[in-house]
Amino acid sequence: MTTQLNPTTEEKRKVDVQYRGGGSDAVYGIGLIGAWVYYISHAKSFQEGALGFVKGFFWPAFLVYALFKFLNTE
């Protein structure tokens, strides 16, 4: 009687990973570039340009804040 520890025939399984969507990544990227162009072109000093670069990353937050401020009809 023999015990085979490593079988010679292994089942090979292929995992098929599908990524769907990703359209929002392109919209965010285009918005990021547009925000950088807007903020940096309106900067009057280096500090304002650097702040505009940082603001470019957070443009969706500014957009949502302005929308909520506009919709507040108290």
PDB file with SEQRES, HELIX, SHEET and CRYST1 records, atoms N, CA, C and O in Angstrom:
SEQRES   1 A   74  MET THR THR GLN LEU ASN PRO THR THR GLU GLU LYS ARG          
SEQRES   2 A   74  LYS VAL ASP VAL GLN TYR ARG GLY GLY GLY SER ASP ALA          
SEQRES   3 A   74  VAL TYR GLY ILE GLY LEU ILE GLY ALA TRP VAL TYR TYR          
SEQRES   4 A   74  ILE SER HIS ALA LYS SER PHE GLN GLU GLY ALA LEU GLY          
SEQRES   5 A   74  PHE VAL LYS GLY PHE PHE TRP PRO ALA PHE LEU VAL TYR          
SEQRES   6 A   74  ALA LEU PHE LYS PHE LEU ASN THR GLU                          
HELIX    1 AA1 GLY A   23  SER A   41  1                                  19    
HELIX    2 AA2 PHE A   46  PHE A   57  1                                  12    
HELIX    3 AA3 TRP A   59  LEU A   71  1                                  13    
CRYST1    1.000    1.000    1.000  90.00  90.00  90.00 P 1           1          
ATOM      1  N   MET A   1       0.839  -1.168   0.000  1.00  0.00           N  
ATOM      2  CA  MET A   1       0.000   0.000   0.000  1.00  0.00           C  
ATOM      3  C   MET A   1       0.890   1.239   0.000  1.00  0.00           C  
ATOM      4  O   MET A   1       1.771   1.372   0.850  1.00  0.00           O  
ATOM      5  N   THR A   2       0.662   2.147  -0.953  1.00  0.00           N  
ATOM      6  CA  THR A   2       1.454   3.372  -1.038  1.00  0.00           C  
ATOM      7  C   THR A   2       0.537   4.577  -0.919  1.00  0.00           C  
ATOM      8  O   THR A   2      -0.612   4.560  -1.359  1.00  0.00           O  
ATOM      9  N   THR A   3       1.062   5.585  -0.331  1.00  0.00           N  
ATOM     10  CA  THR A   3       0.314   6.849  -0.201  1.00  0.00           C  
ATOM     11  C   THR A   3       1.030   7.895  -1.033  1.00  0.00           C  
ATOM     12  O   THR A   3       2.226   8.135  -0.868  1.00  0.00           O  
ATOM     13  N   GLN A   4       0.286   8.501  -1.914  1.00  0.00           N  
ATOM     14  CA  GLN A   4       0.868   9.506  -2.792  1.00  0.00           C  
ATOM     15  C   GLN A   4       0.547  10.885  -2.215  1.00  0.00           C  
ATOM     16  O   GLN A   4      -0.616  11.285  -2.154  1.00  0.00           O  
ATOM     17  N   LEU A   5       1.591  11.607  -1.794  1.00  0.00           N  
ATOM     18  CA  LEU A   5       1.390  12.911  -1.180  1.00  0.00           C  
ATOM     19  C   LEU A   5       1.155  14.012  -2.217  1.00  0.00           C  
ATOM     20  O   LEU A   5       0.328  14.899  -2.003  1.00  0.00           O  
ATOM     21  N   ASN A   6       1.854  13.960  -3.298  1.00  0.00           N  
ATOM     22  CA  ASN A   6       1.717  14.957  -4.353  1.00  0.00           C  
ATOM     23  C   ASN A   6       1.127  14.306  -5.589  1.00  0.00           C  
ATOM     24  O   ASN A   6       1.846  13.638  -6.333  1.00  0.00           O  
ATOM     25  N   PRO A   7      -0.138  14.480  -5.822  1.00  0.00           N  
ATOM     26  CA  PRO A   7      -0.724  13.854  -7.005  1.00  0.00           C  
ATOM     27  C   PRO A   7      -0.127  14.461  -8.274  1.00  0.00           C  
ATOM     28  O   PRO A   7       0.220  15.642  -8.300  1.00  0.00           O  
ATOM     29  N   THR A   8      -0.012  13.671  -9.297  1.00  0.00           N  
ATOM     30  CA  THR A   8       0.614  14.126 -10.534  1.00  0.00           C  
ATOM     31  C   THR A   8      -0.340  14.958 -11.378  1.00  0.00           C  
ATOM     32  O   THR A   8       0.103  15.785 -12.174  1.00  0.00           O  
ATOM     33  N   THR A   9      -1.607  14.757 -11.220  1.00  0.00           N  
ATOM     34  CA  THR A   9      -2.569  15.542 -11.992  1.00  0.00           C  
ATOM     35  C   THR A   9      -3.251  16.537 -11.061  1.00  0.00           C  
ATOM     36  O   THR A   9      -4.025  16.170 -10.176  1.00  0.00           O  
ATOM     37  N   GLU A  10      -2.943  17.783 -11.288  1.00  0.00           N  
ATOM     38  CA  GLU A  10      -3.564  18.835 -10.490  1.00  0.00           C  
ATOM     39  C   GLU A  10      -4.621  19.524 -11.333  1.00  0.00           C  
ATOM     40  O   GLU A  10      -4.456  19.734 -12.535  1.00  0.00           O  
ATOM     41  N   GLU A  11      -5.678  19.859 -10.682  1.00  0.00           N  
ATOM     42  CA  GLU A  11      -6.705  20.617 -11.379  1.00  0.00           C  
ATOM     43  C   GLU A  11      -6.271  22.078 -11.390  1.00  0.00           C  
ATOM     44  O   GLU A  11      -6.036  22.685 -10.345  1.00  0.00           O  
ATOM     45  N   LYS A  12      -6.174  22.609 -12.564  1.00  0.00           N  
ATOM     46  CA  LYS A  12      -5.805  24.015 -12.683  1.00  0.00           C  
ATOM     47  C   LYS A  12      -7.082  24.818 -12.860  1.00  0.00           C  
ATOM     48  O   LYS A  12      -7.887  24.563 -13.755  1.00  0.00           O  
ATOM     49  N   ARG A  13      -7.238  25.781 -11.991  1.00  0.00           N  
ATOM     50  CA  ARG A  13      -8.422  26.623 -12.046  1.00  0.00           C  
ATOM     51  C   ARG A  13      -7.999  28.017 -12.473  1.00  0.00           C  
ATOM     52  O   ARG A  13      -7.060  28.603 -11.934  1.00  0.00           O  
ATOM     53  N   LYS A  14      -8.708  28.514 -13.439  1.00  0.00           N  
ATOM     54  CA  LYS A  14      -8.445  29.867 -13.907  1.00  0.00           C  
ATOM     55  C   LYS A  14      -9.547  30.764 -13.369  1.00  0.00           C  
ATOM     56  O   LYS A  14     -10.733  30.503 -13.569  1.00  0.00           O  
ATOM     57  N   VAL A  15      -9.144  31.810 -12.694  1.00  0.00           N  
ATOM     58  CA  VAL A  15     -10.095  32.766 -12.149  1.00  0.00           C  
ATOM     59  C   VAL A  15     -10.245  33.900 -13.154  1.00  0.00           C  
ATOM     60  O   VAL A  15      -9.270  34.557 -13.519  1.00  0.00           O  
ATOM     61  N   ASP A  16     -11.455  34.115 -13.584  1.00  0.00           N  
ATOM     62  CA  ASP A  16     -11.734  35.168 -14.554  1.00  0.00           C  
ATOM     63  C   ASP A  16     -12.306  36.368 -13.801  1.00  0.00           C  
ATOM     64  O   ASP A  16     -13.450  36.339 -13.348  1.00  0.00           O  
ATOM     65  N   VAL A  17     -11.504  37.418 -13.673  1.00  0.00           N  
ATOM     66  CA  VAL A  17     -11.923  38.623 -12.967  1.00  0.00           C  
ATOM     67  C   VAL A  17     -12.294  39.668 -13.999  1.00  0.00           C  
ATOM     68  O   VAL A  17     -11.505  39.992 -14.886  1.00  0.00           O  
ATOM     69  N   GLN A  18     -13.501  40.189 -13.875  1.00  0.00           N  
ATOM     70  CA  GLN A  18     -13.967  41.208 -14.809  1.00  0.00           C  
ATOM     71  C   GLN A  18     -14.282  42.478 -14.038  1.00  0.00           C  
ATOM     72  O   GLN A  18     -15.047  42.468 -13.075  1.00  0.00           O  
ATOM     73  N   TYR A  19     -13.680  43.560 -14.480  1.00  0.00           N  
ATOM     74  CA  TYR A  19     -13.950  44.862 -13.889  1.00  0.00           C  
ATOM     75  C   TYR A  19     -14.913  45.600 -14.805  1.00  0.00           C  
ATOM     76  O   TYR A  19     -14.691  45.716 -16.010  1.00  0.00           O  
ATOM     77  N   ARG A  20     -15.962  46.085 -14.218  1.00  0.00           N  
ATOM     78  CA  ARG A  20     -16.952  46.804 -15.015  1.00  0.00           C  
ATOM     79  C   ARG A  20     -17.077  48.215 -14.492  1.00  0.00           C  
ATOM     80  O   ARG A  20     -16.733  48.506 -13.346  1.00  0.00           O  
ATOM     81  N   GLY A  21     -17.564  49.069 -15.331  1.00  0.00           N  
ATOM     82  CA  GLY A  21     -17.722  50.459 -14.920  1.00  0.00           C  
ATOM     83  C   GLY A  21     -16.430  51.210 -15.171  1.00  0.00           C  
ATOM     84  O   GLY A  21     -15.752  51.000 -16.177  1.00  0.00           O  
ATOM     85  N   GLY A  22     -16.108  52.076 -14.253  1.00  0.00           N  
ATOM     86  CA  GLY A  22     -14.893  52.860 -14.400  1.00  0.00           C  
ATOM     87  C   GLY A  22     -15.116  54.169 -15.117  1.00  0.00           C  
ATOM     88  O   GLY A  22     -14.168  54.932 -15.304  1.00  0.00           O  
ATOM     89  N   GLY A  23     -16.335  54.455 -15.524  1.00  0.00           N  
ATOM     90  CA  GLY A  23     -16.622  55.713 -16.190  1.00  0.00           C  
ATOM     91  C   GLY A  23     -16.447  56.903 -15.271  1.00  0.00           C  
ATOM     92  O   GLY A  23     -16.106  58.000 -15.712  1.00  0.00           O  
ATOM     93  N   SER A  24     -16.681  56.679 -13.999  1.00  0.00           N  
ATOM     94  CA  SER A  24     -16.535  57.786 -13.055  1.00  0.00           C  
ATOM     95  C   SER A  24     -15.069  58.168 -12.886  1.00  0.00           C  
ATOM     96  O   SER A  24     -14.773  59.312 -12.543  1.00  0.00           O  
ATOM     97  N   ASP A  25     -14.150  57.242 -13.118  1.00  0.00           N  
ATOM     98  CA  ASP A  25     -12.730  57.568 -13.034  1.00  0.00           C  
ATOM     99  C   ASP A  25     -12.357  58.598 -14.098  1.00  0.00           C  
ATOM    100  O   ASP A  25     -11.600  59.527 -13.818  1.00  0.00           O  
ATOM    101  N   ALA A  26     -12.872  58.443 -15.295  1.00  0.00           N  
ATOM    102  CA  ALA A  26     -12.578  59.388 -16.362  1.00  0.00           C  
ATOM    103  C   ALA A  26     -13.182  60.756 -16.067  1.00  0.00           C  
ATOM    104  O   ALA A  26     -12.555  61.785 -16.317  1.00  0.00           O  
ATOM    105  N   VAL A  27     -14.394  60.762 -15.538  1.00  0.00           N  
ATOM    106  CA  VAL A  27     -15.039  62.040 -15.206  1.00  0.00           C  
ATOM    107  C   VAL A  27     -14.252  62.750 -14.115  1.00  0.00           C  
ATOM    108  O   VAL A  27     -14.034  63.958 -14.196  1.00  0.00           O  
ATOM    109  N   TYR A  28     -13.823  62.014 -13.099  1.00  0.00           N  
ATOM    110  CA  TYR A  28     -13.032  62.614 -12.035  1.00  0.00           C  
ATOM    111  C   TYR A  28     -11.701  63.134 -12.577  1.00  0.00           C  
ATOM    112  O   TYR A  28     -11.254  64.212 -12.185  1.00  0.00           O  
ATOM    113  N   GLY A  29     -11.074  62.391 -13.459  1.00  0.00           N  
ATOM    114  CA  GLY A  29      -9.794  62.819 -14.028  1.00  0.00           C  
ATOM    115  C   GLY A  29      -9.921  64.083 -14.848  1.00  0.00           C  
ATOM    116  O   GLY A  29      -9.091  64.986 -14.736  1.00  0.00           O  
ATOM    117  N   ILE A  30     -10.951  64.158 -15.670  1.00  0.00           N  
ATOM    118  CA  ILE A  30     -11.167  65.360 -16.466  1.00  0.00           C  
ATOM    119  C   ILE A  30     -11.510  66.533 -15.557  1.00  0.00           C  
ATOM    120  O   ILE A  30     -11.043  67.650 -15.781  1.00  0.00           O  
ATOM    121  N   GLY A  31     -12.320  66.288 -14.536  1.00  0.00           N  
ATOM    122  CA  GLY A  31     -12.642  67.340 -13.575  1.00  0.00           C  
ATOM    123  C   GLY A  31     -11.425  67.795 -12.797  1.00  0.00           C  
ATOM    124  O   GLY A  31     -11.296  68.979 -12.486  1.00  0.00           O  
ATOM    125  N   LEU A  32     -10.532  66.876 -12.479  1.00  0.00           N  
ATOM    126  CA  LEU A  32      -9.302  67.215 -11.760  1.00  0.00           C  
ATOM    127  C   LEU A  32      -8.438  68.152 -12.598  1.00  0.00           C  
ATOM    128  O   LEU A  32      -7.937  69.157 -12.094  1.00  0.00           O  
ATOM    129  N   ILE A  33      -8.267  67.827 -13.855  1.00  0.00           N  
ATOM    130  CA  ILE A  33      -7.471  68.681 -14.740  1.00  0.00           C  
ATOM    131  C   ILE A  33      -8.139  70.033 -14.920  1.00  0.00           C  
ATOM    132  O   ILE A  33      -7.469  71.066 -14.900  1.00  0.00           O  
ATOM    133  N   GLY A  34      -9.454  70.035 -15.095  1.00  0.00           N  
ATOM    134  CA  GLY A  34     -10.176  71.297 -15.238  1.00  0.00           C  
ATOM    135  C   GLY A  34     -10.082  72.157 -13.990  1.00  0.00           C  
ATOM    136  O   GLY A  34      -9.933  73.375 -14.086  1.00  0.00           O  
ATOM    137  N   ALA A  35     -10.168  71.537 -12.821  1.00  0.00           N  
ATOM    138  CA  ALA A  35     -10.046  72.292 -11.567  1.00  0.00           C  
ATOM    139  C   ALA A  35      -8.647  72.865 -11.427  1.00  0.00           C  
ATOM    140  O   ALA A  35      -8.491  74.006 -10.990  1.00  0.00           O  
ATOM    141  N   TRP A  36      -7.632  72.102 -11.785  1.00  0.00           N  
ATOM    142  CA  TRP A  36      -6.266  72.623 -11.721  1.00  0.00           C  
ATOM    143  C   TRP A  36      -6.099  73.823 -12.643  1.00  0.00           C  
ATOM    144  O   TRP A  36      -5.509  74.832 -12.257  1.00  0.00           O  
ATOM    145  N   VAL A  37      -6.620  73.711 -13.861  1.00  0.00           N  
ATOM    146  CA  VAL A  37      -6.502  74.825 -14.805  1.00  0.00           C  
ATOM    147  C   VAL A  37      -7.217  76.052 -14.244  1.00  0.00           C  
ATOM    148  O   VAL A  37      -6.680  77.158 -14.302  1.00  0.00           O  
ATOM    149  N   TYR A  38      -8.406  75.871 -13.707  1.00  0.00           N  
ATOM    150  CA  TYR A  38      -9.168  77.001 -13.175  1.00  0.00           C  
ATOM    151  C   TYR A  38      -8.460  77.640 -11.990  1.00  0.00           C  
ATOM    152  O   TYR A  38      -8.212  78.846 -11.989  1.00  0.00           O  
ATOM    153  N   TYR A  39      -8.132  76.833 -10.975  1.00  0.00           N  
ATOM    154  CA  TYR A  39      -7.549  77.385  -9.751  1.00  0.00           C  
ATOM    155  C   TYR A  39      -6.161  77.983  -9.985  1.00  0.00           C  
ATOM    156  O   TYR A  39      -5.852  79.048  -9.450  1.00  0.00           O  
ATOM    157  N   ILE A  40      -5.337  77.324 -10.765  1.00  0.00           N  
ATOM    158  CA  ILE A  40      -3.974  77.815 -10.970  1.00  0.00           C  
ATOM    159  C   ILE A  40      -3.974  79.034 -11.890  1.00  0.00           C  
ATOM    160  O   ILE A  40      -3.150  79.932 -11.715  1.00  0.00           O  
ATOM    161  N   SER A  41      -4.874  79.084 -12.858  1.00  0.00           N  
ATOM    162  CA  SER A  41      -4.911  80.257 -13.743  1.00  0.00           C  
ATOM    163  C   SER A  41      -5.432  81.497 -13.025  1.00  0.00           C  
ATOM    164  O   SER A  41      -5.118  82.616 -13.430  1.00  0.00           O  
ATOM    165  N   HIS A  42      -6.223  81.319 -11.965  1.00  0.00           N  
ATOM    166  CA  HIS A  42      -6.730  82.455 -11.207  1.00  0.00           C  
ATOM    167  C   HIS A  42      -5.836  82.818 -10.014  1.00  0.00           C  
ATOM    168  O   HIS A  42      -6.144  83.749  -9.270  1.00  0.00           O  
ATOM    169  N   ALA A  43      -4.759  82.104  -9.839  1.00  0.00           N  
ATOM    170  CA  ALA A  43      -3.858  82.360  -8.712  1.00  0.00           C  
ATOM    171  C   ALA A  43      -3.020  83.601  -8.988  1.00  0.00           C  
ATOM    172  O   ALA A  43      -2.554  83.820 -10.107  1.00  0.00           O  
ATOM    173  N   LYS A  44      -2.838  84.408  -7.945  1.00  0.00           N  
ATOM    174  CA  LYS A  44      -2.037  85.625  -8.079  1.00  0.00           C  
ATOM    175  C   LYS A  44      -0.668  85.472  -7.433  1.00  0.00           C  
ATOM    176  O   LYS A  44       0.197  86.329  -7.610  1.00  0.00           O  
ATOM    177  N   SER A  45      -0.462  84.397  -6.689  1.00  0.00           N  
ATOM    178  CA  SER A  45       0.828  84.156  -6.064  1.00  0.00           C  
ATOM    179  C   SER A  45       1.120  82.657  -6.083  1.00  0.00           C  
ATOM    180  O   SER A  45       0.272  81.836  -6.432  1.00  0.00           O  
ATOM    181  N   PHE A  46       2.342  82.337  -5.698  1.00  0.00           N  
ATOM    182  CA  PHE A  46       2.719  80.925  -5.662  1.00  0.00           C  
ATOM    183  C   PHE A  46       1.889  80.163  -4.634  1.00  0.00           C  
ATOM    184  O   PHE A  46       1.497  79.020  -4.871  1.00  0.00           O  
ATOM    185  N   GLN A  47       1.623  80.799  -3.491  1.00  0.00           N  
ATOM    186  CA  GLN A  47       0.853  80.138  -2.444  1.00  0.00           C  
ATOM    187  C   GLN A  47      -0.566  79.836  -2.911  1.00  0.00           C  
ATOM    188  O   GLN A  47      -1.098  78.762  -2.629  1.00  0.00           O  
ATOM    189  N   GLU A  48      -1.178  80.773  -3.619  1.00  0.00           N  
ATOM    190  CA  GLU A  48      -2.524  80.528  -4.152  1.00  0.00           C  
ATOM    191  C   GLU A  48      -2.496  79.420  -5.200  1.00  0.00           C  
ATOM    192  O   GLU A  48      -3.437  78.631  -5.285  1.00  0.00           O  
ATOM    193  N   GLY A  49      -1.440  79.348  -5.991  1.00  0.00           N  
ATOM    194  CA  GLY A  49      -1.304  78.274  -6.973  1.00  0.00           C  
ATOM    195  C   GLY A  49      -1.146  76.920  -6.315  1.00  0.00           C  
ATOM    196  O   GLY A  49      -1.723  75.931  -6.767  1.00  0.00           O  
ATOM    197  N   ALA A  50      -0.357  76.874  -5.236  1.00  0.00           N  
ATOM    198  CA  ALA A  50      -0.190  75.613  -4.504  1.00  0.00           C  
ATOM    199  C   ALA A  50      -1.496  75.208  -3.840  1.00  0.00           C  
ATOM    200  O   ALA A  50      -1.855  74.030  -3.833  1.00  0.00           O  
ATOM    201  N   LEU A  51      -2.209  76.185  -3.280  1.00  0.00           N  
ATOM    202  CA  LEU A  51      -3.511  75.890  -2.682  1.00  0.00           C  
ATOM    203  C   LEU A  51      -4.501  75.429  -3.756  1.00  0.00           C  
ATOM    204  O   LEU A  51      -5.320  74.545  -3.508  1.00  0.00           O  
ATOM    205  N   GLY A  52      -4.426  76.023  -4.934  1.00  0.00           N  
ATOM    206  CA  GLY A  52      -5.280  75.597  -6.043  1.00  0.00           C  
ATOM    207  C   GLY A  52      -4.981  74.174  -6.483  1.00  0.00           C  
ATOM    208  O   GLY A  52      -5.889  73.439  -6.871  1.00  0.00           O  
ATOM    209  N   PHE A  53      -3.714  73.780  -6.424  1.00  0.00           N  
ATOM    210  CA  PHE A  53      -3.340  72.401  -6.759  1.00  0.00           C  
ATOM    211  C   PHE A  53      -3.979  71.427  -5.776  1.00  0.00           C  
ATOM    212  O   PHE A  53      -4.486  70.379  -6.177  1.00  0.00           O  
ATOM    213  N   VAL A  54      -3.955  71.773  -4.487  1.00  0.00           N  
ATOM    214  CA  VAL A  54      -4.570  70.913  -3.468  1.00  0.00           C  
ATOM    215  C   VAL A  54      -6.086  70.922  -3.610  1.00  0.00           C  
ATOM    216  O   VAL A  54      -6.729  69.882  -3.470  1.00  0.00           O  
ATOM    217  N   LYS A  55      -6.659  72.084  -3.887  1.00  0.00           N  
ATOM    218  CA  LYS A  55      -8.111  72.181  -4.060  1.00  0.00           C  
ATOM    219  C   LYS A  55      -8.583  71.344  -5.242  1.00  0.00           C  
ATOM    220  O   LYS A  55      -9.714  70.856  -5.246  1.00  0.00           O  
ATOM    221  N   GLY A  56      -7.731  71.176  -6.236  1.00  0.00           N  
ATOM    222  CA  GLY A  56      -8.093  70.376  -7.403  1.00  0.00           C  
ATOM    223  C   GLY A  56      -8.435  68.940  -7.047  1.00  0.00           C  
ATOM    224  O   GLY A  56      -9.274  68.323  -7.703  1.00  0.00           O  
ATOM    225  N   PHE A  57      -7.794  68.399  -6.015  1.00  0.00           N  
ATOM    226  CA  PHE A  57      -8.090  67.042  -5.590  1.00  0.00           C  
ATOM    227  C   PHE A  57      -9.468  66.931  -4.934  1.00  0.00           C  
ATOM    228  O   PHE A  57     -10.107  65.880  -4.982  1.00  0.00           O  
ATOM    229  N   PHE A  58      -9.910  68.018  -4.329  1.00  0.00           N  
ATOM    230  CA  PHE A  58     -11.142  67.981  -3.549  1.00  0.00           C  
ATOM    231  C   PHE A  58     -12.299  68.692  -4.246  1.00  0.00           C  
ATOM    232  O   PHE A  58     -13.262  69.069  -3.579  1.00  0.00           O  
ATOM    233  N   TRP A  59     -12.242  68.887  -5.557  1.00  0.00           N  
ATOM    234  CA  TRP A  59     -13.294  69.610  -6.250  1.00  0.00           C  
ATOM    235  C   TRP A  59     -14.671  68.963  -6.106  1.00  0.00           C  
ATOM    236  O   TRP A  59     -15.657  69.701  -6.075  1.00  0.00           O  
ATOM    237  N   PRO A  60     -14.811  67.630  -6.014  1.00  0.00           N  
ATOM    238  CA  PRO A  60     -16.163  67.089  -5.831  1.00  0.00           C  
ATOM    239  C   PRO A  60     -16.782  67.524  -4.499  1.00  0.00           C  
ATOM    240  O   PRO A  60     -17.992  67.739  -4.416  1.00  0.00           O  
ATOM    241  N   ALA A  61     -15.962  67.652  -3.470  1.00  0.00           N  
ATOM    242  CA  ALA A  61     -16.485  68.092  -2.171  1.00  0.00           C  
ATOM    243  C   ALA A  61     -16.981  69.525  -2.263  1.00  0.00           C  
ATOM    244  O   ALA A  61     -18.035  69.850  -1.715  1.00  0.00           O  
ATOM    245  N   PHE A  62     -16.238  70.386  -2.948  1.00  0.00           N  
ATOM    246  CA  PHE A  62     -16.680  71.774  -3.126  1.00  0.00           C  
ATOM    247  C   PHE A  62     -17.964  71.833  -3.940  1.00  0.00           C  
ATOM    248  O   PHE A  62     -18.851  72.639  -3.657  1.00  0.00           O  
ATOM    249  N   LEU A  63     -18.060  70.984  -4.943  1.00  0.00           N  
ATOM    250  CA  LEU A  63     -19.250  70.951  -5.790  1.00  0.00           C  
ATOM    251  C   LEU A  63     -20.480  70.527  -4.995  1.00  0.00           C  
ATOM    252  O   LEU A  63     -21.534  71.155  -5.100  1.00  0.00           O  
ATOM    253  N   VAL A  64     -20.355  69.484  -4.214  1.00  0.00           N  
ATOM    254  CA  VAL A  64     -21.486  69.002  -3.409  1.00  0.00           C  
ATOM    255  C   VAL A  64     -21.862  70.032  -2.347  1.00  0.00           C  
ATOM    256  O   VAL A  64     -23.046  70.240  -2.081  1.00  0.00           O  
ATOM    257  N   TYR A  65     -20.871  70.678  -1.742  1.00  0.00           N  
ATOM    258  CA  TYR A  65     -21.147  71.708  -0.736  1.00  0.00           C  
ATOM    259  C   TYR A  65     -21.927  72.862  -1.359  1.00  0.00           C  
ATOM    260  O   TYR A  65     -22.909  73.332  -0.784  1.00  0.00           O  
ATOM    261  N   ALA A  66     -21.492  73.319  -2.531  1.00  0.00           N  
ATOM    262  CA  ALA A  66     -22.192  74.421  -3.199  1.00  0.00           C  
ATOM    263  C   ALA A  66     -23.606  74.013  -3.604  1.00  0.00           C  
ATOM    264  O   ALA A  66     -24.527  74.827  -3.545  1.00  0.00           O  
ATOM    265  N   LEU A  67     -23.780  72.765  -4.012  1.00  0.00           N  
ATOM    266  CA  LEU A  67     -25.111  72.287  -4.382  1.00  0.00           C  
ATOM    267  C   LEU A  67     -26.036  72.264  -3.175  1.00  0.00           C  
ATOM    268  O   LEU A  67     -27.182  72.704  -3.265  1.00  0.00           O  
ATOM    269  N   PHE A  68     -25.549  71.753  -2.043  1.00  0.00           N  
ATOM    270  CA  PHE A  68     -26.371  71.729  -0.837  1.00  0.00           C  
ATOM    271  C   PHE A  68     -26.671  73.141  -0.342  1.00  0.00           C  
ATOM    272  O   PHE A  68     -27.766  73.409   0.152  1.00  0.00           O  
ATOM    273  N   LYS A  69     -25.715  74.028  -0.472  1.00  0.00           N  
ATOM    274  CA  LYS A  69     -25.936  75.421  -0.070  1.00  0.00           C  
ATOM    275  C   LYS A  69     -27.006  76.060  -0.960  1.00  0.00           C  
ATOM    276  O   LYS A  69     -27.839  76.827  -0.477  1.00  0.00           O  
ATOM    277  N   PHE A  70     -26.983  75.746  -2.250  1.00  0.00           N  
ATOM    278  CA  PHE A  70     -27.967  76.272  -3.184  1.00  0.00           C  
ATOM    279  C   PHE A  70     -29.365  75.694  -2.902  1.00  0.00           C  
ATOM    280  O   PHE A  70     -30.360  76.413  -2.985  1.00  0.00           O  
ATOM    281  N   LEU A  71     -29.436  74.411  -2.574  1.00  0.00           N  
ATOM    282  CA  LEU A  71     -30.722  73.754  -2.363  1.00  0.00           C  
ATOM    283  C   LEU A  71     -31.327  74.079  -0.996  1.00  0.00           C  
ATOM    284  O   LEU A  71     -32.508  73.809  -0.774  1.00  0.00           O  
ATOM    285  N   ASN A  72     -30.565  74.638  -0.098  1.00  0.00           N  
ATOM    286  CA  ASN A  72     -31.079  74.994   1.229  1.00  0.00           C  
ATOM    287  C   ASN A  72     -31.990  76.217   1.075  1.00  0.00           C  
ATOM    288  O   ASN A  72     -31.513  77.326   0.835  1.00  0.00           O  
ATOM    289  N   THR A  73     -33.290  76.007   1.213  1.00  0.00           N  
ATOM    290  CA  THR A  73     -34.250  77.084   0.968  1.00  0.00           C  
ATOM    291  C   THR A  73     -34.930  77.521   2.262  1.00  0.00           C  
ATOM    292  O   THR A  73     -36.136  77.768   2.266  1.00  0.00           O  
ATOM    293  N   GLU A  74     -34.193  77.620   3.339  1.00  0.00           N  
ATOM    294  CA  GLU A  74     -34.783  78.026   4.603  1.00  0.00           C  
ATOM    295  C   GLU A  74     -35.174  79.467   4.586  1.00  0.00           C  
ATOM    296  O   GLU A  74     -35.690  79.978   5.580  1.00  0.00           O  
TER     297      GLU A  74                                                      
END                                                                             
